[in-house]
Amino acid sequence: MDSHHPAGYTISTDPTRLQLDVIHGFLRTSYWAAGIAREMVERAIRHSLCFGLYHDPTGAQVGLARVVTDRATFGYLCDVFVLESHRRRGLARWLIQVILAHPELQGFRRWMLATRDAHPLDAGAGFTPLGRPDQLMELVLRRPTGPDAVR
């Protein structure tokens, strides 16, 4: 599945287009996955539905969003990023809109995400704070960068 943006960008779910050097290069320096091993990024990508953001006509990857999902009832949106040199063009908002409209991701009971700094972006897509936080629990076994690492 490909979606095209009038400003010269494409979003694709084709796993053969993903550029692991770009993805790992960004994630290993992010606040939510600092220091993450390349092998862990590879495994996460392999078992997720990934949406790569590419700059036309070069095809260079400039962003990503990963969905962990059963493709029936639930989706967890994570590892969302746009490289600094391509920000402030509405690309992250467009990326999330494309994900939420994807045909294999319809009819879910729940979407979730975690963020430290993208609340306005995510709220614009319809995400809200937990309505019943008393119904959700977590088991944290390891965090890459400390107690507040999320997204």
N, C-alpha and C positions, 0 to 999 in steps of 0.2 A: 504494500500500500504506500503510495506517495501522495503528498499534498504539496502544492506549490504556492509560494508567497509572492505577491507582486514586486517586492523589493529584491527579488533574486535569491531566494532561499527555498530549500526543499526539506521536507520531513519524510523519512522513510523508515519502515519497519524491517527492511531487508537486512538480516544479520551479516551478510557478506560485505556490506558497506561500512560497518562499524570499524573505526580506527582506534584500536586498543591503545596505541601510544598517546593519542589525544585524551582518551577517556581516563586512563590511568594517570597520565600527567596532571590532569586537573584534580581528580579525586584524591590523590595522595597528598595534595596540599590544601584540600578543603577542610573546613572545621569539623565536618561530620565523619570524614574518613581519612584523616591525616595519617600518613605512613602506611596506608593499606597496601598489602602485597599485590603485585601484578596478577599472580595466580588466583587470588581471591576475587579480584575484579573480573577476570576471565570466567570463573565459575558462576559468579552472580549474573553476568551477562548471558551466559549459556542457558540459564534456567529462568530467564525473565523475558517479558515482551519489551523490547527496547525500541525507542523512537530516537533515531539519530537526526540531528539538524545539520544541514550541509549548505555551504555557500556556493551558489552557482556562479560562473560555469566551472570553477575549479574542482568542485566536489569535495573540498576540504571540510572535514567535520568541525563544527563550531559549537555544538551543544548536544545534550542528551537528556532524556528522561527515561527512567526504567520503571516498569510496572511488574510487581510481584502479584500474581493472580492465579485463580483457578479457572478464569474465563467464564465463570457462570454466576457467582454470587458476590465476589469480593475482589477489591484491588487496592494495593498499597503503592502509592506513588512515591518514588524516591530517586536519589541521585540526579536531581534536576539541576542543570547548569547551562549557561550560555557563556562562552568565552568573553572576557572583558572587552575586547576590541569589537564585539558585535552586539553589545548591550545597548539599551535605550532606543530600541527599534520596535518594541512590542513582540519580540520573538518568543520570549518565555511565555507570555500570555497566549500567543498563537499555539505554541507547543502544547500547552495544557488543554486548550480548546480542541485541538486535533485528537489528543488522547481520549478525552471524555466523549468524543463523537465516534470513536473507532467502533466498527460494527461488532467486533468480537468482545467488546467491553460494555455491552448494553444490558440493562435489566438487573444490575447489581443491587444488592441490599445495602451495601456500604462501600464507600471509598475512604481511605485514610491516608494521612501523611503526617510527617513531623517536620517542624521547621523552627529555626531560631530567629530568622530575619526576613522571611518572605510572606508575612501575614497579609499585607495588602494584595499581593499578586494572587495568593490562594483564595482569599475572601472574594476577590473579583470573579473567580471561577465557581463560586458557590460553597466553598469549604467554610465551616464554622467551628468554633471551639466545641469540645465534647459536650454534648447535651446531657449525658449521664456518665460522668467520669467514674462514678462509683460502680459502674458495670464493667469497666475495663481494667485489666491487670497486665503487668509485664514481668518478665523474668529477664533481667539484664545479666548476661554472662561475661561480656567483654565489650568495652567501648574503645574505639581506636584513639580518642583524644581526651578522654576525661568524662566527668559526670554530666556535662551539659551538651555532649555531642549528639546532635540529632539531624535529621533530614534524609 
